[in-house]
Amino acid sequence: MFISETTVRVRYNETDKMGYVYHGNYAQYFEIGRTDALRQVGLAYKEFEDNGVMMPVIHLQSTYIKPARYDDLLTIKTIIKKLPGVKTEFHFEIRNQDDTLITTGEVFLVNIDMQTNRPTRCPQVLMDKLIPFFNSH
């Protein structure tokens, strides 16, 4: 299992009239978590596209538990529970500065060969980076 953490501070424009983070912004927080998780293993989305693979989102689910508010410092925990195949599954927990669980979610991406526009296996470069995390037990 691979686990990554990154933090983000809630900006004023991410909140609604009640002072809570607008629900649509959690998808952006999940994206921040995904891209930072890939960076932490030494990769970037651009590398996949440069090698002919795009990774569109095919599933996004959120469960809102408590509201996040303006200026909260959120920790986005990104978890890859299993090695990718044709799709890569990212699971999330978002907590505030008091370690209160705010939101959970999951986002699934499918690997698409940009030449054929068909699903393809996970790029080997990503597999090479993730395998050590799954072989450690």
N, C-alpha and C positions, 0 to 999 in steps of 0.2 A: 504494500500500500504506500502511496506517495501522498504526503501532506505538506502543504505550503501555507504560509500565513503572510498577509499583507495588511496594512492599515490605510484607512482613508478617513478624512474628517468631513463631516456633513456640511455642505455649503448651503447658504441661505436659499439659493435658487433651486435647491433640490427638495425644498419643503413646500407643503400646501398651506392653505389658510389656517389650518389648525396647528401649524408648527411641526407637523410630522413629515418624515420623508415620504414623498409621493410614491405610491406603490410601483409605478413604472420604472423608477430609478434603481430598483433592486436588480433588474436585468443588467444595468450598467455596472453595478458593483460586482455581479457575477463575472462580467467580462474583465473587469480589472483583476479579479482573482485568477481567472484563467490565464490571462496574458502574463501576469507576474509569476504564476506557477511555471509556465513554460520558460520564462526568463531565468528562473532559479535553477533550472536544469540545463541552461545554456542555449536555449532556442528562442526563436521569435516566429510569429505567424508568417511574416514576410519570407522567411526561409522556405516554408512549405510551398507558398505560391511561386517562389523562384524556381522550385523543383517540380512544378506542374501539379500541385495538389491544393485544392481549396477545401475549407472545412466549415460549411454552413451549419447553422443551428437547426436541428430537426425536432428538438423537444426542449421546452423550458417550463419548469414548475417551481412555484414559490409557496411557502407556507409562512404567513405572517403571524408572529407570536406576540411581540410587543412593539410599540412604535419606536423608531429612532427619531431623534430631534436635531434641530440645528446645532452645530458645533460639537455633537457627539463624536468621539473618536471610535470608529468601528474597526474591528479586526475581522477580516474575511479569511476564513479557513477554507482552503480548496483541497478536496480529497479525490484522488483517483484510486478507486477500490480494486480495480482489476485492469490488467493490461489491455490496451486498445486492440480492436480488430478492425472491422470496416468503420465502426463508430468508436468514439472516445466519450466516456461518461465522466462528467465532473460533478461532484457533490459539494455542497456548501453549507457552512454554518457562519452566521454573522452575529457577533457579540459586540456590545458597547463597552465603554471604558470601565464599567462596573462588573464586567464579565457576565452580563445578563444576555441570554440568548434572545435575539431579535427576530431572526428569520432563518429558515432553512430552505434549501432549494437544490435543484439538479438541472444540468444543461447537458444535452447530448449533441455531439457534432458528428457528421458523417464525412468521411474522406472521399472527395470526388476528384477523379482524374480530369484535369482541365482540358486535355485533348479529346477525350471520348465523352466527357460529361457523364460518366458512369461511376458508381461507387468503386472504391479500391481499398486495399488493405492499408493499414496505418503505415506511414512512411518509416523506413528502417531507422532513420536518424532519431526519431522520437522513441522507437522501441529500444534502441541502444541506450538512450538516456534513462529510460524508466525501468528496464529489466533489473538493474542492481537493487532497486527498492523492493522488488518482489521476490528476489532470491536471497534475501537477508535472514530468512527464518527457516 
